[in-house]
Each structure stands twice: as structure tokens, then as C-alpha cells.
Amino acid sequence: MTKSTFRILGLAFIAISVVTFDSCKAKKVAAPTYTDMKEVITPCSDTEFRSDVKFFRATGMSSSQDQSTCKRKALLDANTNLAASVNRIIKSVTDRYTNERRIGAASEFEEKFDQLVRDVVNQQLSNVTTACSKMFTKADGLYYSYIAVEVAKDELLNNINNNITKDQKLQVDYDKMKFEKIFNEEMDKLSKEK
């Protein structure tokens, strides 16, 4: 083979490589425009139905062929979401509070304190109020239910404080101001998340 044959083969190889590489490149996909999208507005989920510094709030929705079943399922969904949110915040508050407190029998205090707070939270979650409830039906015969529920932060905090002051062992090591400060900081974070 001559030099010119090698040169031609080399150029052919380069040309084939370029064509192959070019065909393997990812194709650019046009970004969706707002003109081809339709906003979905979910009832009972506006900003006024989100947790803030005063209330724990959560929403739920459901669909069913039976109206009462539909509402029950949406309420269950909302209450489950509320319980998860409250428990997450309470866990964070009790962990921070017990870690910042330096007391003699720390593990006993932490265990008893945590249990008492959880009992109060569970009791309080049975006193949830409905902030919004909307029911719709469509031609398909299904019912659609949207619900927002809430529990007042101050009511929950007052119940925690009242139950702690009833327990003589916990009351000795309990710093109400410190607990409320941490609780309010966590509520502030929660309201900024949304």
C-alpha cells in the first residue's frame, strides 16, 4: 500500500467517525412552554391552608363512587399528613431540647419527656379541626373530596406544658422557656418550607 492509499483510508476513517459521532449526539428537546400546559388548581391547598407559625395544617384528597367514603378517605389522608408533620416537628423539638439540657439522669428524663410529649400530641391529634372541605362530582359518577385540617400550635404547646408540670420528676428539670423557644424556631422553619 502506498502513502496515498493510507491517506485516503485515514481520511475515510475520520469521515466515518465524524458521521457516527454526530449521529450519536443527544438531540436537543425543546423545553415545554406554558402555552401547552394547563395549571391544576387543587381546592383546600392554597397558602392559607399550609402550616405556619400558628397552626399545623395538612391537606388530603380522595375519589370514590360513594360520597361518604370519599370524604372519609380524604379526611384520613389529611389527618395522616398532619400527624406526620406534627410528629416530625415534635421529634426535632424534643431531640434538640433534651440534647441542650444537661441534667443528672439525662436518659431517664429524655425517655419520660419524649413519651409524655408524644402522648399529648396523640391526644391533641384527636381534636383536629377542619379548615376547608370541598366535594365535587363529575359525569363519570365519581365524587372528589378535598380537605384541609389544622391544630393550633399554642394549644398543643400549652397541653405539653400543662402535662409536664403535673409530673413532679419532669417538672424539676423542665425549662419551659427553653422548650418554647426551640418549639417556635421549628415552627418558623416549617412555615418557611412551604
Backbone as a chain_set.jsonl record, in Angstrom:
{"seq": "MTKSTFRILGLAFIAISVVTFDSCKAKKVAAPTYTDMKEVITPCSDTEFRSDVKFFRATGMSSSQDQSTCKRKALLDANTNLAASVNRIIKSVTDRYTNERRIGAASEFEEKFDQLVRDVVNQQLSNVTTACSKMFTKADGLYYSYIAVEVAKDELLNNINNNITKDQKLQVDYDKMKFEKIFNEEMDKLSKEK", "coords": {"N": [[0.838, -1.175, 0.0], [0.42, 2.175, -0.731], [1.52, 5.503, 0.256], [-0.467, 7.34, -0.377], [-2.731, 5.74, -0.432], [-2.937, 4.989, 2.247], [-3.404, 7.514, 3.263], [-5.89, 8.147, 2.096], [-7.485, 6.101, 3.209], [-7.219, 6.803, 5.89], [-8.428, 9.361, 5.899], [-10.98, 8.59, 5.148], [-11.675, 6.993, 7.34], [-11.706, 8.941, 9.365], [-13.795, 10.563, 8.421], [-15.954, 8.776, 8.556], [-15.973, 8.334, 11.301], [-16.621, 10.908, 12.279], [-19.185, 11.255, 11.192], [-20.512, 9.12, 12.443], [-20.157, 9.798, 15.172], [-21.495, 12.26, 15.227], [-24.105, 11.442, 14.719], [-24.674, 10.118, 17.037], [-24.918, 11.981, 18.978], [-26.836, 13.569, 21.539], [-30.105, 14.521, 20.923], [-31.447, 17.752, 20.95], [-34.07, 18.614, 23.052], [-36.951, 20.436, 22.874], [-37.812, 22.792, 25.324], [-40.684, 22.599, 27.392], [-43.411, 24.772, 26.844], [-45.34, 27.258, 28.519], [-47.685, 27.559, 27.243], [-48.536, 25.126, 26.315], [-49.263, 23.804, 28.561], [-51.435, 23.095, 31.324], [-52.544, 24.55, 34.224], [-53.13, 22.969, 37.303], [-55.466, 23.387, 39.708], [-55.778, 22.802, 43.008], [-58.321, 22.346, 45.26], [-58.637, 23.618, 48.635], [-55.922, 23.878, 49.198], [-54.483, 26.178, 49.117], [-52.224, 28.841, 50.109], [-53.168, 29.686, 52.57], [-53.934, 27.345, 53.782], [-51.718, 25.989, 54.609], [-49.128, 24.913, 56.855], [-48.09, 27.176, 59.383], [-46.66, 29.703, 61.56], [-48.551, 29.641, 63.541], [-50.336, 27.49, 63.253], [-50.463, 23.954, 62.746], [-50.98, 22.432, 59.724], [-52.596, 20.388, 57.257], [-53.343, 18.717, 54.158], [-55.72, 16.696, 52.36], [-56.914, 14.389, 49.904], [-59.331, 12.652, 47.885], [-61.009, 10.163, 45.881], [-64.054, 8.58, 45.007], [-66.76, 6.289, 44.388], [-68.739, 6.453, 46.195], [-70.133, 8.94, 48.177], [-69.817, 9.461, 51.013], [-67.755, 7.685, 51.662], [-65.745, 8.735, 50.099], [-65.315, 11.233, 51.334], [-64.514, 10.389, 53.892], [-62.113, 9.026, 53.278], [-60.549, 11.136, 52.274], [-60.378, 12.729, 54.555], [-59.014, 10.999, 56.256], [-56.594, 10.842, 54.854], [-55.739, 13.529, 55.065], [-55.514, 13.773, 57.879], [-53.534, 11.86, 58.39], [-51.372, 12.999, 57.029], [-51.148, 15.337, 58.554], [-50.509, 14.305, 61.101], [-48.021, 13.162, 60.528], [-46.521, 15.443, 59.915], [-46.689, 16.928, 62.35], [-45.517, 15.073, 64.138], [-42.935, 14.916, 63.076], [-41.944, 17.504, 63.542], [-42.224, 17.657, 66.347], [-40.513, 15.595, 67.123], [-38.063, 16.648, 66.304], [-37.988, 18.935, 67.931], [-38.044, 17.824, 70.575], [-35.717, 16.281, 70.496], [-33.726, 18.266, 70.086], [-34.182, 19.809, 72.37], [-33.753, 18.024, 74.582], [-31.102, 17.36, 74.078], [-29.82, 19.774, 74.495], [-30.198, 20.216, 77.129], [-28.581, 19.783, 80.183], [-28.621, 17.516, 82.467], [-28.883, 15.528, 85.512], [-29.91, 12.606, 85.499], [-29.988, 12.022, 82.59], [-30.816, 10.241, 80.462], [-33.071, 8.975, 81.514], [-34.757, 11.182, 81.943], [-34.978, 12.094, 79.275], [-36.276, 9.914, 78.009], [-38.715, 9.723, 79.446], [-39.719, 12.31, 79.097], [-39.943, 12.456, 76.293], [-41.885, 10.451, 75.859], [-44.107, 11.52, 77.242], [-44.579, 13.89, 75.797], [-45.224, 12.803, 73.287], [-47.577, 11.429, 73.937], [-49.265, 13.586, 74.546], [-49.332, 14.827, 72.04], [-50.565, 12.815, 70.488], [-53.067, 12.749, 71.748], [-53.908, 15.341, 71.221], [-54.097, 15.296, 68.456], [-56.458, 14.056, 68.077], [-58.24, 16.018, 68.35], [-58.554, 17.607, 66.087], [-59.343, 20.238, 63.824], [-61.423, 20.997, 61.002], [-60.355, 22.907, 58.376], [-60.993, 23.438, 55.78], [-63.242, 22.129, 53.402], [-64.218, 20.539, 50.542], [-66.36, 19.216, 48.076], [-66.759, 17.495, 45.049], [-68.356, 16.38, 42.024], [-68.326, 14.401, 39.045], [-69.235, 13.764, 35.627], [-68.563, 11.135, 35.305], [-69.484, 9.825, 37.492], [-68.013, 9.674, 39.786], [-67.068, 10.863, 43.032], [-65.226, 13.601, 44.307], [-63.185, 14.569, 46.847], [-61.8, 17.144, 48.844], [-59.84, 18.142, 51.508], [-58.741, 20.174, 54.215], [-57.028, 20.18, 57.243], [-56.424, 21.276, 60.645], [-54.427, 22.055, 63.567], [-53.987, 23.98, 66.417], [-50.94, 25.531, 67.198], [-50.32, 26.794, 69.667], [-52.212, 25.676, 71.39], [-51.423, 22.999, 71.409], [-48.826, 23.291, 72.461], [-49.419, 24.424, 74.979], [-50.806, 22.283, 76.17], [-48.749, 20.398, 76.292], [-46.989, 21.713, 78.059], [-48.682, 21.898, 80.351], [-49.08, 19.169, 81.005], [-46.464, 18.375, 81.553], [-45.852, 19.896, 83.81], [-47.435, 18.643, 85.637], [-46.129, 16.337, 86.222], [-43.981, 15.526, 88.656], [-41.255, 14.703, 88.654], [-40.373, 15.349, 86.042], [-40.911, 18.065, 86.01], [-39.009, 19.253, 87.67], [-36.643, 19.345, 86.144], [-37.431, 20.672, 83.889], [-37.359, 23.247, 81.537], [-39.333, 25.593, 80.699], [-39.285, 27.965, 79.12], [-37.068, 27.56, 77.452], [-37.844, 25.252, 76.064], [-40.136, 26.233, 74.699], [-38.92, 28.181, 73.108], [-37.317, 26.648, 71.367], [-39.36, 25.145, 70.19], [-40.842, 27.168, 68.871], [-38.896, 28.051, 67.056], [-38.658, 25.808, 65.414], [-41.249, 25.718, 64.359], [-41.22, 28.075, 62.924], [-39.323, 27.418, 60.96], [-40.799, 25.411, 59.681], [-42.941, 26.868, 58.574], [-41.591, 28.337, 56.695], [-40.749, 26.452, 54.894], [-42.733, 25.827, 53.069]], "CA": [[0.0, 0.0, 0.0], [1.183, 3.41, -0.847], [1.19, 6.577, 1.196], [-1.738, 7.954, -0.755], [-3.788, 4.811, -0.035], [-3.09, 5.162, 3.698], [-4.004, 8.828, 3.491], [-7.306, 8.045, 1.721], [-8.127, 5.279, 4.233], [-7.24, 7.619, 7.11], [-9.474, 10.385, 5.738], [-12.27, 7.886, 5.145], [-11.923, 6.611, 8.733], [-12.071, 10.174, 10.083], [-15.12, 10.976, 7.945], [-16.933, 7.834, 9.114], [-16.016, 8.604, 12.743], [-17.339, 12.168, 12.49], [-20.594, 11.0, 10.891], [-21.026, 8.252, 13.502], [-20.204, 10.585, 16.41], [-22.534, 13.269, 15.089], [-25.422, 10.814, 14.798], [-24.852, 9.629, 18.405], [-25.149, 13.106, 19.882], [-28.202, 13.689, 22.043], [-30.91, 15.527, 20.238], [-31.995, 18.754, 21.855], [-35.518, 18.565, 23.179], [-37.462, 21.77, 23.169], [-38.405, 22.934, 26.655], [-42.129, 22.84, 27.284], [-43.834, 26.162, 27.048], [-46.528, 27.349, 29.353], [-48.883, 27.557, 26.415], [-49.021, 23.765, 26.129], [-49.535, 23.229, 29.882], [-52.627, 23.6, 31.995], [-52.344, 24.531, 35.665], [-54.123, 22.244, 38.08], [-55.733, 24.076, 40.965], [-56.319, 21.851, 43.971], [-59.065, 23.011, 46.331], [-58.189, 23.482, 50.031], [-54.469, 23.75, 49.295], [-53.858, 27.486, 48.983], [-51.273, 29.196, 51.164], [-53.862, 29.798, 53.857], [-54.135, 26.001, 54.329], [-50.407, 25.394, 54.874], [-48.628, 25.166, 58.206], [-47.413, 28.448, 59.605], [-46.193, 29.826, 62.943], [-49.67, 29.485, 64.483], [-51.077, 26.244, 63.066], [-50.043, 22.813, 61.945], [-52.061, 22.155, 58.78], [-52.315, 19.39, 56.216], [-54.451, 18.504, 53.228], [-55.967, 15.346, 51.883], [-57.9, 14.305, 48.824], [-59.74, 11.291, 47.56], [-62.126, 9.998, 44.945], [-64.781, 7.333, 45.229], [-68.123, 6.29, 43.853], [-69.623, 6.724, 47.322], [-69.821, 10.263, 48.698], [-69.307, 9.428, 52.384], [-66.463, 7.013, 51.616], [-64.824, 9.699, 49.518], [-64.975, 12.228, 52.36], [-63.756, 9.7, 54.949], [-60.766, 8.755, 52.784], [-59.835, 12.416, 52.2], [-60.109, 13.131, 55.933], [-57.955, 10.107, 56.727], [-55.376, 11.288, 54.182], [-55.339, 14.804, 55.681], [-55.08, 13.518, 59.265], [-52.255, 11.141, 58.305], [-50.371, 14.008, 56.666], [-50.99, 16.229, 59.711], [-49.79, 13.557, 62.137], [-46.622, 13.038, 60.101], [-45.901, 16.763, 60.051], [-46.57, 17.241, 63.778], [-44.545, 14.165, 64.736], [-41.605, 15.293, 62.605], [-41.546, 18.722, 64.264], [-42.094, 17.323, 67.771], [-39.28, 14.806, 67.261], [-36.961, 17.587, 66.183], [-38.001, 19.795, 69.125], [-37.649, 17.063, 71.768], [-34.304, 15.92, 70.346], [-32.918, 19.461, 70.347], [-34.363, 20.233, 73.768], [-33.083, 17.101, 75.504], [-29.656, 17.432, 73.833], [-29.307, 21.027, 75.04], [-30.342, 20.187, 78.591], [-27.579, 18.989, 80.896], [-29.217, 17.154, 83.752], [-28.339, 14.329, 86.14], [-30.35, 11.35, 84.88], [-30.384, 12.512, 81.27], [-31.539, 9.269, 79.64], [-34.399, 8.778, 82.111], [-35.516, 12.391, 81.639], [-35.259, 12.117, 77.849], [-37.264, 8.881, 77.698], [-40.002, 10.095, 80.035], [-40.132, 13.549, 78.446], [-40.348, 12.103, 74.942], [-43.148, 9.709, 75.937], [-45.178, 12.438, 77.65], [-44.861, 14.778, 74.665], [-45.919, 12.015, 72.254], [-48.943, 11.185, 74.427], [-50.013, 14.833, 74.366], [-49.525, 15.009, 70.596], [-51.596, 11.857, 70.046], [-54.345, 13.215, 72.284], [-54.251, 16.571, 70.518], [-54.452, 14.99, 67.073], [-57.855, 13.627, 68.02], [-59.03, 17.259, 68.427], [-58.231, 18.365, 64.885], [-60.492, 20.917, 63.213], [-61.412, 21.066, 59.541], [-60.209, 24.288, 57.918], [-61.594, 23.546, 54.445], [-63.79, 20.873, 52.899], [-64.94, 20.731, 49.276], [-66.744, 17.966, 47.419], [-67.153, 17.667, 43.654], [-68.711, 15.166, 41.3], [-68.187, 14.55, 37.601], [-70.147, 12.937, 34.833], [-68.171, 9.726, 35.422], [-70.136, 9.267, 38.674], [-67.12, 9.692, 40.942], [-67.015, 12.025, 43.914], [-63.875, 14.055, 44.589], [-63.202, 15.31, 48.104], [-60.576, 17.849, 49.215], [-59.987, 18.57, 52.903], [-57.583, 20.702, 54.941], [-57.249, 20.108, 58.695], [-55.437, 22.043, 61.392], [-54.388, 22.034, 65.018], [-53.294, 25.191, 66.844], [-49.63, 25.328, 67.83], [-50.385, 27.222, 71.076], [-52.994, 24.685, 72.136], [-50.549, 21.842, 71.561], [-47.747, 23.69, 73.361], [-49.995, 24.567, 76.328], [-51.087, 20.945, 76.688], [-47.455, 19.794, 76.639], [-46.542, 22.389, 79.285], [-49.555, 21.505, 81.473], [-48.817, 17.782, 81.383], [-45.128, 18.281, 82.14], [-45.885, 20.467, 85.163], [-48.141, 17.687, 86.504], [-45.189, 15.27, 86.547], [-43.006, 16.146, 89.557], [-39.878, 14.41, 88.226], [-40.061, 16.131, 84.848], [-41.028, 19.49, 86.312], [-37.762, 19.699, 88.289], [-35.636, 19.602, 85.118], [-38.06, 21.251, 82.702], [-37.183, 24.678, 81.304], [-40.44, 25.931, 79.803], [-38.886, 28.996, 78.153], [-36.142, 26.938, 76.503], [-38.644, 24.366, 75.216], [-40.959, 27.061, 73.815], [-38.035, 28.834, 72.139], [-36.984, 25.636, 70.352], [-40.614, 24.824, 69.503], [-41.151, 28.283, 67.966], [-37.906, 28.037, 65.976], [-39.025, 24.728, 64.489], [-42.471, 26.144, 63.666], [-40.809, 29.094, 61.959], [-38.725, 26.685, 59.842], [-41.869, 24.722, 58.971], [-43.722, 27.816, 57.78], [-40.757, 28.808, 55.585], [-40.572, 25.34, 53.952], [-43.811, 25.705, 52.085]], "C": [[0.883, 1.238, 0.0], [0.731, 4.424, 0.174], [-0.169, 7.191, 0.88], [-2.919, 7.048, -0.385], [-4.032, 4.926, 1.467], [-3.781, 6.487, 4.024], [-5.5, 8.786, 3.19], [-8.063, 7.227, 2.764], [-8.257, 6.056, 5.549], [-8.331, 8.671, 7.053], [-10.859, 9.753, 5.761], [-12.655, 7.489, 6.568], [-12.381, 7.819, 9.559], [-13.472, 10.616, 9.686], [-16.211, 10.086, 8.535], [-17.1, 8.085, 10.62], [-16.825, 9.86, 13.045], [-18.829, 11.962, 12.272], [-21.223, 10.158, 11.992], [-21.185, 9.027, 14.8], [-21.336, 11.604, 16.367], [-23.925, 12.658, 15.231], [-25.714, 10.299, 16.21], [-25.122, 10.753, 19.401], [-26.609, 13.132, 20.303], [-28.911, 14.806, 21.294], [-31.463, 16.498, 21.273], [-33.515, 18.651, 21.831], [-35.984, 19.955, 23.573], [-38.107, 21.784, 24.554], [-39.898, 23.195, 26.503], [-42.439, 24.315, 27.535], [-45.094, 26.155, 27.885], [-47.805, 27.335, 28.525], [-49.417, 26.145, 26.198], [-49.262, 23.048, 27.459], [-50.78, 23.866, 30.475], [-52.407, 23.454, 33.503], [-53.494, 23.79, 36.344], [-54.274, 22.967, 39.416], [-56.435, 23.097, 41.896], [-57.039, 22.606, 45.074], [-58.464, 22.715, 47.703], [-56.669, 23.339, 50.148], [-53.742, 25.078, 49.08], [-52.921, 27.745, 50.159], [-51.936, 29.261, 52.527], [-54.099, 28.434, 54.516], [-52.815, 25.251, 54.523], [-49.975, 25.745, 56.288], [-47.92, 26.511, 58.26], [-47.012, 28.524, 61.071], [-47.304, 29.628, 63.967], [-50.363, 28.129, 64.409], [-50.256, 25.193, 62.338], [-51.226, 22.552, 61.022], [-51.611, 21.093, 57.781], [-53.554, 19.21, 55.359], [-54.553, 17.032, 52.85], [-56.98, 15.381, 50.764], [-58.186, 12.854, 48.506], [-60.809, 11.319, 46.481], [-62.758, 8.641, 45.212], [-66.149, 7.438, 44.566], [-69.144, 6.591, 44.934], [-69.196, 8.03, 47.985], [-69.215, 10.222, 50.104], [-67.946, 8.724, 52.465], [-65.395, 7.965, 51.097], [-64.365, 10.707, 50.574], [-64.143, 11.598, 53.48], [-62.303, 9.459, 54.528], [-59.937, 10.037, 52.702], [-59.465, 12.906, 53.598], [-58.991, 12.281, 56.535], [-56.604, 10.516, 56.136], [-54.855, 12.578, 54.824], [-54.812, 14.591, 57.095], [-53.74, 12.775, 59.305], [-51.131, 12.109, 57.981], [-50.096, 14.964, 57.823], [-50.175, 15.54, 60.804], [-48.309, 13.43, 61.781], [-45.878, 14.359, 60.281], [-45.669, 17.124, 61.511], [-45.502, 16.363, 64.416], [-43.117, 14.492, 64.319], [-41.088, 16.51, 63.368], [-41.317, 18.407, 65.736], [-40.822, 16.518, 68.015], [-38.066, 15.726, 67.23], [-36.85, 18.462, 67.436], [-37.506, 19.016, 70.342], [-36.184, 16.633, 71.684], [-33.405, 17.113, 70.661], [-32.986, 19.853, 71.818], [-33.586, 19.322, 74.722], [-31.572, 17.094, 75.293], [-29.042, 18.698, 74.431], [-29.376, 21.076, 76.566], [-29.274, 19.293, 79.194], [-28.123, 18.719, 82.294], [-28.654, 15.83, 84.246], [-28.68, 13.04, 85.425], [-30.895, 11.657, 83.49], [-31.216, 11.51, 80.478], [-32.934, 9.011, 80.182], [-35.297, 9.97, 81.798], [-35.932, 12.386, 80.173], [-36.354, 11.127, 77.47], [-38.654, 9.276, 78.202], [-40.578, 11.343, 79.367], [-40.679, 13.257, 77.053], [-41.701, 11.391, 74.94], [-44.314, 10.629, 76.292], [-45.571, 13.353, 76.492], [-45.625, 14.024, 73.582], [-47.358, 11.7, 72.666], [-49.817, 12.421, 74.227], [-50.313, 15.057, 72.889], [-50.615, 14.078, 70.091], [-52.972, 12.273, 70.525], [-54.821, 14.438, 71.506], [-54.689, 16.292, 69.083], [-55.858, 14.412, 66.949], [-58.793, 14.832, 68.097], [-58.743, 18.182, 67.246], [-59.495, 19.032, 64.348], [-60.314, 20.958, 61.696], [-61.387, 22.524, 59.127], [-60.875, 24.508, 56.565], [-62.092, 22.173, 54.03], [-64.597, 21.167, 51.646], [-65.171, 19.374, 48.626], [-67.217, 18.296, 46.006], [-67.599, 16.322, 43.102], [-68.592, 15.454, 39.811], [-69.179, 13.618, 36.912], [-69.804, 11.457, 34.941], [-68.758, 9.056, 36.666], [-69.257, 9.241, 39.909], [-67.269, 10.983, 41.728], [-65.548, 12.331, 44.176], [-63.929, 14.954, 45.813], [-61.822, 15.893, 48.398], [-60.775, 18.422, 50.613], [-58.655, 19.117, 53.412], [-57.94, 20.676, 56.42], [-56.142, 20.891, 59.404], [-55.54, 21.783, 62.889], [-53.528, 23.236, 65.419], [-52.006, 24.85, 67.583], [-49.699, 25.67, 69.317], [-51.145, 26.226, 71.94], [-52.149, 23.434, 72.416], [-49.438, 22.136, 72.57], [-48.245, 23.824, 74.799], [-50.294, 23.207, 76.955], [-49.801, 20.216, 77.073], [-46.967, 20.386, 77.958], [-47.363, 21.959, 80.5], [-49.265, 20.083, 81.943], [-47.431, 17.605, 81.999], [-45.138, 18.813, 83.574], [-46.644, 19.564, 86.139], [-47.221, 16.542, 86.948], [-44.042, 15.871, 87.365], [-41.565, 15.902, 89.131], [-39.481, 15.256, 87.02], [-40.029, 17.624, 85.144], [-39.717, 20.044, 86.887], [-36.742, 20.116, 87.228], [-36.178, 20.305, 83.867], [-37.858, 22.762, 82.657], [-38.197, 25.091, 80.237], [-40.01, 26.931, 78.724], [-37.981, 28.411, 77.057], [-36.916, 26.051, 75.519], [-39.472, 25.18, 74.226], [-40.119, 27.748, 72.747], [-37.701, 27.858, 71.007], [-38.223, 25.293, 69.524], [-40.947, 25.91, 68.477], [-40.161, 28.364, 66.808], [-38.248, 26.971, 64.943], [-40.298, 25.067, 63.71], [-42.145, 27.189, 62.599], [-40.179, 28.433, 60.74], [-39.801, 26.012, 58.996], [-42.64, 25.676, 58.074], [-42.92, 28.34, 56.599], [-40.521, 27.725, 54.54], [-41.548, 25.407, 52.8], [-43.769, 26.819, 51.081]], "O": [[1.929, 1.305, 0.645], [-0.277, 4.252, 0.86], [-0.931, 7.521, 1.789], [-3.996, 7.546, -0.059], [-5.178, 4.958, 1.916], [-4.617, 6.573, 4.923], [-6.297, 9.333, 3.953], [-9.163, 7.608, 3.166], [-9.278, 5.973, 6.232], [-9.073, 8.864, 8.017], [-11.798, 10.316, 6.325], [-13.812, 7.626, 6.963], [-13.323, 7.726, 10.347], [-14.258, 11.007, 10.549], [-17.259, 10.572, 8.961], [-18.212, 8.055, 11.146], [-17.632, 9.866, 13.974], [-19.647, 12.432, 13.063], [-22.338, 10.441, 12.431], [-22.22, 8.933, 15.459], [-22.051, 11.789, 17.352], [-24.822, 13.281, 15.798], [-26.874, 10.067, 16.551], [-25.51, 10.496, 20.541], [-27.501, 12.769, 19.536], [-28.363, 15.886, 21.074], [-31.896, 16.088, 22.35], [-34.152, 18.608, 20.778], [-35.455, 20.561, 24.505], [-38.864, 20.877, 24.9], [-40.325, 23.918, 25.602], [-41.793, 24.986, 28.34], [-45.818, 25.161, 27.942], [-48.891, 27.12, 29.063], [-50.605, 25.966, 25.93], [-49.445, 21.831, 27.486], [-51.129, 25.008, 30.173], [-52.118, 22.362, 33.992], [-54.663, 23.965, 36.001], [-53.304, 23.13, 40.156], [-57.536, 22.625, 41.613], [-56.428, 23.427, 45.757], [-57.847, 21.667, 47.898], [-56.181, 22.738, 51.105], [-52.527, 25.099, 48.884], [-52.848, 26.945, 51.092], [-51.317, 28.92, 53.535], [-54.435, 28.38, 55.699], [-52.8, 24.023, 54.594], [-50.406, 26.753, 56.848], [-47.248, 26.924, 57.315], [-47.023, 27.505, 61.761], [-47.019, 29.463, 65.153], [-50.921, 27.667, 65.405], [-49.468, 25.496, 61.442], [-52.362, 22.461, 61.489], [-50.423, 20.927, 57.505], [-54.67, 19.514, 55.781], [-53.613, 16.252, 52.999], [-57.805, 16.291, 50.684], [-57.401, 11.957, 48.812], [-61.424, 12.35, 46.207], [-62.083, 7.685, 45.592], [-66.621, 8.524, 44.233], [-70.285, 6.944, 44.634], [-68.024, 8.204, 48.317], [-68.205, 10.878, 50.359], [-67.086, 9.123, 53.25], [-64.274, 7.99, 51.604], [-63.175, 10.997, 50.691], [-63.182, 12.201, 53.958], [-61.379, 9.661, 55.316], [-58.749, 10.026, 53.024], [-58.373, 13.436, 53.807], [-58.124, 12.796, 57.241], [-55.593, 10.534, 56.838], [-53.66, 12.698, 55.093], [-53.786, 15.158, 57.471], [-52.908, 13.046, 60.17], [-50.06, 12.049, 58.585], [-48.952, 15.358, 58.051], [-49.255, 16.135, 61.364], [-47.446, 13.576, 62.646], [-44.739, 14.379, 60.746], [-44.583, 17.573, 61.877], [-44.662, 16.864, 65.164], [-42.19, 14.361, 65.119], [-39.931, 16.541, 63.789], [-40.321, 18.843, 66.313], [-40.129, 16.738, 69.009], [-37.152, 15.589, 68.043], [-35.751, 18.701, 67.938], [-36.637, 19.499, 71.068], [-35.485, 16.623, 72.698], [-32.437, 16.987, 71.412], [-31.972, 20.186, 72.43], [-32.843, 19.806, 75.576], [-30.827, 16.845, 76.241], [-27.877, 18.695, 74.829], [-28.697, 21.879, 77.205], [-29.091, 18.159, 78.751], [-28.088, 19.578, 83.175], [-28.022, 15.096, 83.486], [-27.808, 12.438, 84.799], [-32.097, 11.566, 83.243], [-32.222, 11.888, 79.879], [-33.879, 8.845, 79.411], [-36.46, 9.797, 81.432], [-37.093, 12.642, 79.853], [-37.256, 11.459, 76.702], [-39.642, 9.175, 77.474], [-41.778, 11.42, 79.105], [-41.744, 13.748, 76.678], [-42.563, 11.694, 74.115], [-45.389, 10.525, 75.702], [-46.757, 13.564, 76.238], [-46.579, 14.559, 73.017], [-48.258, 11.707, 71.825], [-50.964, 12.317, 73.792], [-51.429, 15.435, 72.531], [-51.497, 14.505, 69.346], [-53.946, 12.16, 69.781], [-56.001, 14.549, 71.174], [-55.562, 16.982, 68.557], [-56.388, 14.293, 65.845], [-60.003, 14.687, 67.93], [-58.696, 19.403, 67.403], [-60.583, 18.46, 64.411], [-59.194, 20.955, 61.185], [-62.282, 23.292, 59.479], [-61.276, 25.625, 56.238], [-61.43, 21.167, 54.283], [-65.547, 21.95, 51.68], [-64.299, 18.506, 48.626], [-67.972, 19.245, 45.792], [-67.264, 15.267, 43.641], [-68.735, 16.594, 39.37], [-69.854, 12.807, 37.544], [-70.661, 10.607, 34.696], [-68.559, 7.86, 36.877], [-69.709, 8.828, 40.977], [-67.553, 12.045, 41.174], [-64.723, 11.421, 44.258], [-64.625, 15.969, 45.823], [-60.804, 15.222, 48.223], [-61.764, 19.108, 50.872], [-57.588, 18.596, 53.088], [-59.029, 21.101, 56.807], [-55.074, 21.135, 58.843], [-56.574, 21.358, 63.404], [-52.472, 23.478, 64.833], [-51.985, 23.999, 68.471], [-49.189, 24.915, 70.145], [-50.767, 25.966, 73.082], [-52.167, 22.891, 73.521], [-49.15, 21.31, 73.437], [-47.571, 23.389, 75.733], [-50.056, 23.008, 78.146], [-49.77, 19.497, 78.071], [-46.577, 19.653, 78.867], [-46.803, 21.685, 81.562], [-49.21, 19.824, 83.145], [-47.252, 16.765, 82.881], [-44.499, 18.236, 84.454], [-46.501, 19.717, 87.352], [-47.504, 15.862, 87.934], [-43.23, 16.632, 86.838], [-40.733, 16.803, 89.235], [-38.384, 15.814, 86.981], [-39.211, 18.357, 84.588], [-39.361, 21.19, 86.613], [-36.055, 21.124, 87.391], [-35.444, 20.502, 82.898], [-38.152, 23.466, 83.623], [-37.953, 24.956, 79.038], [-40.337, 26.758, 77.55], [-38.127, 28.74, 75.88], [-36.681, 26.088, 74.312], [-39.51, 24.854, 73.039], [-40.557, 27.883, 71.605], [-37.792, 28.209, 69.83], [-38.142, 25.166, 68.303], [-41.297, 25.6, 67.338], [-40.548, 28.711, 65.692], [-38.139, 27.205, 63.74], [-40.408, 24.737, 62.529], [-42.723, 27.185, 61.512], [-40.458, 28.83, 59.609], [-39.741, 26.029, 57.766], [-42.96, 25.335, 56.935], [-43.504, 28.748, 55.596], [-40.133, 28.035, 53.414], [-41.201, 25.07, 51.668], [-44.606, 26.871, 50.18]]}, "num_chains": 1, "name": "protein.A"}
